[in-house]
Amino acid sequence: MLEVCGLTKRYGRLPVVHEVTFEAHAGRVTGYLGPNGAGKSTTVKVLTGLIQPSAGEIRFNGRPIQRDLIDYKRRVGYVPEEPHLYPYMSGREYLQLVGRLRCLPEKPLNAKIDDLLGLFGLTRYGHSALTAYSKGMRQKVLLASALLHNPEVVILDEPLSGLDVTSTLVVRSLIQALAREGRVVLFSSHILEVVEKVCSSVVILHRGKVVANAPVNELKRRAGADRIEVEVEGDASALVARISGAGWVRSIEASGGAIHASVIDLEAAGREIPAAVAALGLGLKRYEASEGSLEELFVQLVEGGQA
């Protein structure tokens, strides 16, 4: 487990990150969200040992990382936001360099490079100079370099930047697979749809402070009630009268043959609304349900100015 305890980072008197506390567990993907300038990348640089905190502590498996920072770094795979590579090296040469710097044996290193180039669809480009790679291809090389040594902690700072749809799906599946293998995975991103699908829990940062830290489902519930839209043949007022007292209804209104309801239990609504429509002899023309989303909560916390 990776524990962040009261992390603060100041530049001069300005606190970029202020008393940030959260945990990232092995076997789970922890999302780390925030608008531009919230302090996400600064946090990531502290977690990877690239910069020192002004206050607070980082612990891995209960031990402060500063006690043996070199050993901790050996256990970490890191994908930075910007793919800064050596442009005149080939993709294979760059990965060989990274592997040798990590003192990986040559034969298993080359086998691992073959596997990763294949996974990311780069086999045919392995001997091409990185200067000829697109941004998405360079991002794939960074991802591969972070996984060469089978790290226990994987820290991803905007890993989907520049990737096409197919590559995004590959990386999504890879992130989930890394968690299933028992690794600690921290996923910093602004793509809320992906975070919602791959993360077990999410930390939201705003103006350097944690404003939310909970499992994804709990955060979605905090975002507000789920919504139902129903369209029937005939006057919907009778349907409103029949279901308005149900325990799963938060609010409901009718307009002609349409109903708009805010509910707290989509499953119960999905069972009882069609049954009520049938009992009243109304025809069901349309039924649409939508969940509260992580995006809604993010907007509430960030644009609403809560910090």
C-alpha positions in Angstrom: 0.0 0.0 0.0 1.1 3.5 -0.8 0.2 6.1 1.9 0.3 9.8 1.4 0.3 11.5 4.8 -0.2 15.3 5.2 1.8 16.0 2.0 2.7 19.6 1.5 4.9 21.1 -1.2 5.7 24.8 -1.3 7.6 26.9 -3.8 8.7 29.9 -1.8 5.7 30.7 0.4 3.2 29.4 -2.1 1.8 26.0 -1.2 1.1 24.1 -4.4 0.0 21.0 -2.5 -1.4 21.4 1.0 -1.8 18.6 3.5 -2.8 16.0 1.0 -3.7 12.6 2.6 -4.9 9.4 0.8 -4.1 5.8 0.3 -3.5 3.7 -2.8 -4.0 0.0 -2.2 -2.4 -3.0 -4.0 -4.8 -4.7 -6.4 -6.8 -1.5 -7.1 -6.6 1.5 -9.4 -6.7 4.8 -7.6 -7.7 7.8 -9.7 -6.2 11.2 -9.0 -8.2 14.0 -10.5 -8.1 17.8 -10.6 -8.2 20.8 -13.0 -5.1 22.2 -14.5 -2.9 23.8 -11.8 -4.5 21.7 -8.9 -1.2 20.1 -8.0 -1.6 16.7 -9.5 1.7 16.6 -11.3 3.5 18.0 -8.3 2.1 15.3 -6.1 3.2 12.7 -8.7 6.7 14.0 -8.7 6.9 13.7 -4.9 5.5 10.2 -5.0 8.1 9.1 -7.6 10.9 10.7 -5.5 11.8 13.3 -8.2 11.2 16.2 -5.8 11.2 16.4 -2.0 8.1 17.4 0.0 8.1 20.5 2.2 6.2 18.6 4.8 4.4 15.3 5.3 5.4 11.7 4.5 5.1 9.0 1.9 5.0 5.4 3.1 5.2 2.3 1.0 4.1 -0.9 2.8 4.3 1.0 6.1 7.8 2.3 5.6 8.8 5.9 4.9 10.2 6.0 1.4 13.0 8.4 2.5 14.6 5.7 4.6 15.8 4.0 1.3 14.7 6.1 -1.6 16.8 4.2 -4.1 15.2 0.9 -3.2 11.7 2.5 -3.4 12.5 3.9 -6.9 13.5 0.4 -8.0 9.9 -0.7 -7.2 8.2 2.2 -9.1 7.2 2.4 -12.8 6.4 6.0 -13.8 4.9 7.5 -16.9 5.3 11.3 -17.0 2.8 13.6 -18.7 5.2 14.7 -21.4 7.1 12.1 -23.4 10.6 13.5 -23.4 12.8 10.9 -25.1 16.1 10.7 -26.9 14.9 11.5 -30.5 17.8 9.9 -32.4 17.5 6.5 -30.6 15.1 3.9 -31.9 12.3 2.7 -29.8 14.1 -0.6 -29.1 17.3 1.2 -28.3 15.6 3.5 -25.8 14.0 0.5 -24.0 17.3 -1.3 -23.9 18.9 1.8 -22.4 16.2 2.0 -19.7 16.5 -1.8 -19.0 20.3 -1.6 -18.7 20.1 1.4 -16.4 17.8 -0.8 -14.2 20.4 -3.6 -14.4 18.1 -6.0 -16.0 19.7 -9.2 -17.5 20.1 -8.8 -21.3 18.2 -11.9 -22.5 15.0 -11.5 -20.4 15.2 -7.7 -21.1 15.1 -8.2 -24.9 12.2 -10.8 -24.5 10.3 -8.2 -22.4 10.9 -5.5 -25.0 9.6 -7.8 -27.7 6.4 -8.4 -25.7 5.8 -4.8 -24.9 6.4 -3.6 -28.5 3.9 -6.2 -29.6 1.4 -5.2 -27.0 1.5 -1.6 -28.1 1.6 -2.3 -31.8 5.1 -1.0 -32.3 7.0 -4.1 -33.4 7.4 -2.9 -37.0 8.7 0.5 -35.7 11.1 -0.8 -33.1 14.2 0.0 -35.1 12.9 3.5 -36.3 14.2 6.6 -34.8 12.0 8.1 -32.1 12.0 11.4 -34.0 9.8 9.8 -36.6 7.3 8.6 -34.0 4.0 10.4 -33.4 3.1 11.7 -30.0 0.9 8.6 -29.3 3.7 6.3 -30.4 6.2 8.1 -28.0 3.6 7.8 -25.3 3.5 4.0 -25.8 7.3 3.8 -25.6 7.1 5.6 -22.2 4.5 3.1 -21.0 6.6 0.2 -22.1 9.7 1.7 -20.4 7.7 2.0 -17.1 6.8 -1.7 -17.2 10.1 -3.3 -18.2 11.1 -4.1 -14.6 7.7 -5.4 -13.4 7.2 -2.6 -10.9 5.2 -3.0 -7.7 3.9 0.6 -7.9 2.8 2.0 -11.2 2.2 5.8 -11.4 0.6 7.1 -14.5 0.4 10.9 -15.2 -2.0 11.4 -18.1 -1.0 8.1 -19.8 -3.7 8.4 -22.5 -2.3 11.7 -23.9 -2.0 11.4 -27.7 -3.4 7.9 -28.0 -6.0 6.9 -30.5 -9.2 5.0 -29.6 -7.7 1.5 -30.1 -4.6 2.3 -28.1 -6.7 3.9 -25.3 -8.6 0.6 -25.0 -5.4 -1.4 -24.9 -4.0 0.9 -22.1 -7.3 0.7 -20.2 -7.2 -3.0 -20.2 -3.5 -3.0 -19.3 -4.2 -0.7 -16.3 -6.9 -3.1 -15.0 -4.6 -6.1 -15.6 -1.8 -4.5 -13.6 -4.2 -4.0 -10.6 -5.4 -7.6 -10.9 -1.8 -8.7 -10.6 -1.6 -7.0 -7.2 0.2 -3.8 -8.0 -0.5 -0.4 -6.6 -1.7 1.7 -9.6 -2.2 5.5 -9.3 -3.9 6.9 -12.4 -3.8 10.7 -12.8 -6.0 11.9 -15.6 -8.5 14.5 -16.8 -10.5 11.9 -18.9 -13.3 11.3 -16.4 -15.1 8.7 -18.4 -12.0 6.4 -18.3 -11.3 7.1 -14.7 -14.9 6.2 -13.8 -14.5 2.8 -15.7 -11.1 1.7 -14.5 -10.7 3.1 -11.0 -11.9 1.6 -7.7 -11.6 4.9 -5.8 -10.9 8.5 -6.7 -9.1 11.4 -5.1 -10.1 14.8 -6.3 -7.7 17.7 -5.8 -8.6 21.4 -6.1 -6.3 24.3 -5.4 -3.8 21.9 -3.8 -6.3 20.3 -1.4 -8.2 17.1 -1.4 -11.9 17.9 -1.8 -13.1 14.3 -2.3 -11.7 10.9 -1.6 -13.9 7.8 -1.8 -14.9 4.8 -3.9 -16.2 5.7 -7.3 -19.8 4.5 -6.6 -20.0 6.6 -3.5 -18.8 9.7 -5.3 -21.4 9.1 -8.1 -24.1 9.0 -5.4 -22.8 12.2 -4.0 -23.1 13.7 -7.5 -26.9 13.7 -7.1 -29.8 11.4 -7.8 -30.2 9.2 -10.8 -32.7 10.3 -13.4 -35.6 8.7 -15.2 -37.5 9.9 -18.2 -40.7 8.2 -19.2 -43.0 8.8 -22.1 -46.5 7.1 -22.1 -49.5 7.1 -24.4 -52.0 9.2 -22.7 -52.0 11.5 -19.7 -49.1 10.8 -17.4 -50.6 12.4 -14.3 -52.2 9.1 -13.2 -48.8 7.5 -13.3 -47.3 10.3 -11.3 -50.0 9.9 -8.7 -49.4 6.1 -8.5 -45.6 6.2 -8.0 -44.9 9.6 -6.4 -45.2 8.1 -2.9 -42.6 5.3 -3.6 -39.6 5.3 -1.4 -37.2 5.4 -4.3 -38.7 8.7 -5.7 -36.9 11.9 -4.8 -38.9 14.2 -7.0 -41.2 13.8 -10.0 -43.1 16.0 -12.5 -45.2 15.4 -15.5 -45.6 17.3 -18.7 -48.3 15.9 -21.1 -47.4 12.3 -21.7 -43.9 12.6 -20.3 -42.5 12.2 -16.8 -39.2 13.4 -15.4 -38.1 11.8 -12.1 -35.1 12.1 -9.8 -34.7 8.7 -8.1 -32.4 7.0 -5.5 -32.8 3.4 -6.8 -32.7 2.8 -10.5 -33.4 -0.9 -10.1 -36.6 -0.3 -8.2 -37.7 2.3 -10.7 -37.0 -0.1 -13.5 -39.2 -2.7 -12.0 -42.1 -0.6 -10.7 -42.6 2.0 -13.4 -43.3 -0.5 -16.2 -45.6 -2.4 -13.9 -47.5 0.7 -13.0 -47.8 1.7 -16.6 -49.3 -1.7 -17.4 -51.7 -1.6 -14.5 -53.0 1.8 -15.5 -53.5 0.6 -19.1 -51.1 3.2 -20.5 -48.7 2.4 -23.4 -45.0 2.8 -22.6 -43.4 4.7 -25.5 -40.0 5.5 -24.0 -38.0 4.7 -20.8 -34.6 6.2 -20.3 -32.5 6.0 -17.1 -29.2 7.8 -16.4 -26.9 7.5 -13.4 -25.3 10.4 -11.5 -21.8 10.7 -12.9 -18.3 11.5 -11.6 -18.2 14.4 -14.1 -21.1 16.0 -12.3 -19.5 15.8 -8.9 -16.2 17.1 -10.4 -17.9 20.1 -11.8 -19.7 20.7 -8.5 -16.5 20.6 -6.5 -14.3 22.5 -8.9 -16.5 25.0 -10.6 -18.6 25.4 -7.4 -15.4 26.5 -5.7 -15.4 24.1 -2.9 -11.9 23.6 -1.5 
